[in-house]
Amino acid sequence: MIRFNKPYLFGPELQNVNQAVTQGRLAGNGQFTKQCHKFFEDRYGFSKVLLTTSCTDALEMSSLLLNIGPGDEIIIPSFTFVSTANAFVLRGAKIVFADSNESHPNISVDSIRRCITAQTKAIVVVHYGGAACDMNSIMDLVKEHDLFLIEDAAQAIESFYKGKPLGSFGHCATFSFHETKNVVAGEGGLLVVNDTSLQKRSEILWEKGTNRTAFFRGEIDKYGWVDLGSSFLPSELIAAYLFGQLSHIDDIQSGRIKIWNAYFKKLSKLSEAGYFELPRIPEYATNNGHVFFIVLKSKQERDALLNHLKTLEIGAVFHYLSLHKSEYYKDKHEGSDLPNSDRFSECLLRLPLHLHLSNTDIDFICKSIEDYYSNS
Ligand SMILES: *Cc1c(COP(=O)(O)O)cnc(C)c1O
């Protein structure tokens, strides 16, 4: 069986966990959390970051931090993971779903423009597969309408827009270290707070609504309940594991990109023959090797190939189901049809991508797809 995903262990993850256990400091915001924070500050120039237990939690923190509530409209792509929307629905906001681009699952700027009303408070962009959205145009809209911007950069570690790291554009941005992402900690996430006026409060929300973080820095002599909050910080065990992965980020990235390029090259003939589309990375974006997908001509063709690969024990998968058509939201969606989101939802197929894949595995997967088309 070729699994769709399998986390890769480099070694320092377990050494670090061991060290945390030996030192007897397991609660959050310890040495390894601080080392993870420093990694993101140094490598990407983020001025404030907070580890969280998931990207979902980081999105919920963003929603609290921006005081989103009833009466607010939040523009979100329909083609995304459910947490992108849920974080704002939980605060009572109304979600307005925008469409994807025709040629890429990322949110369409024209579609965003059509969704803006006097009630719009924020735009949430998702850098699908780690490829940047059209940030110059989106930043223009954000400024013109005085909106908040949140980047759901769950898949976008070590990726850039015209040389600037993803996660550095929004008032806040969120990353994921779920086991299916590039850098993993089982479950885990990160909130980036770029807007300096929101940074102090972000620490308070993170620490259950208390000013404990400032207390630990010695800035105040006692701490107490000063605002809303929850327990968004992960334990040191998670941070220790994550820091071990981060110390191998270059290996992770080069390994994934190599696999991505191998797929692209081996499947390009079939793509040129018109069987399916290969991913197109916009010229302003980089490829961080997060997902390799192909886009088939119909749902029928996608499902047939998926099932065929299953019989060969190749773990291909599809995602996402358009959120505006979900059971929970379909009756609440007041907007228009979102044909591009629906097309990716019905026709996109993801191939296995993880560091345990050998060249033989990739050859076998690509050969299986070739054989499928030459025999059908
Ligand atoms: C994975 C993912 C999330 C959720 O991340 P968790 O860390 O599992 O909460 C949110 N948004 C997108 C776009 C994702 O890919």
The ligand as an SDF file (V2000), in Angstrom:
LIG
                    3D

 15 15  0  0  0  0  0  0  0  0999 V2000
   -5.0350   21.9350    7.4920 C   0  0  0  0  0  0  0  0  0  0  0  0
   -5.7950   23.1750    7.2650 C   0  0  0  0  0  0  0  0  0  0  0  0
   -6.4600   23.8350    8.3010 C   0  0  0  0  0  0  0  0  0  0  0  0
   -6.5940   23.2510    9.6790 C   0  0  0  0  0  0  0  0  0  0  0  0
   -5.3970   23.0240   10.3100 O   0  0  0  0  0  0  0  0  0  0  0  0
   -5.3960   22.2750   11.7300 P   0  0  0  0  0  0  0  0  0  0  0  0
   -4.0060   22.5250   12.2270 O   0  0  0  0  0  0  0  0  0  0  0  0
   -5.6650   20.8330   11.4340 O   0  0  0  0  0  0  0  0  0  0  0  0
   -6.4150   22.8860   12.5820 O   0  0  0  0  0  0  0  0  0  0  0  0
   -7.0750   25.0410    8.0410 C   0  0  0  0  0  0  0  0  0  0  0  0
   -7.0590   25.5720    6.8150 N   0  0  0  0  0  0  0  0  0  0  0  0
   -6.4420   24.9630    5.7800 C   0  0  0  0  0  0  0  0  0  0  0  0
   -6.4420   25.6270    4.4420 C   0  0  0  0  0  0  0  0  0  0  0  0
   -5.8000   23.7350    5.9720 C   0  0  0  0  0  0  0  0  0  0  0  0
   -5.1970   23.1410    4.9430 O   0  0  0  0  0  0  0  0  0  0  0  0
  1  2  1  0
  2  3  1  0
  2 14  2  0
  3  4  1  0
  3 10  2  0
  4  5  1  0
  5  6  1  0
  6  7  2  0
  6  8  1  0
  6  9  1  0
 10 11  1  0
 11 12  2  0
 12 13  1  0
 12 14  1  0
 14 15  1  0
M  END
$$$$
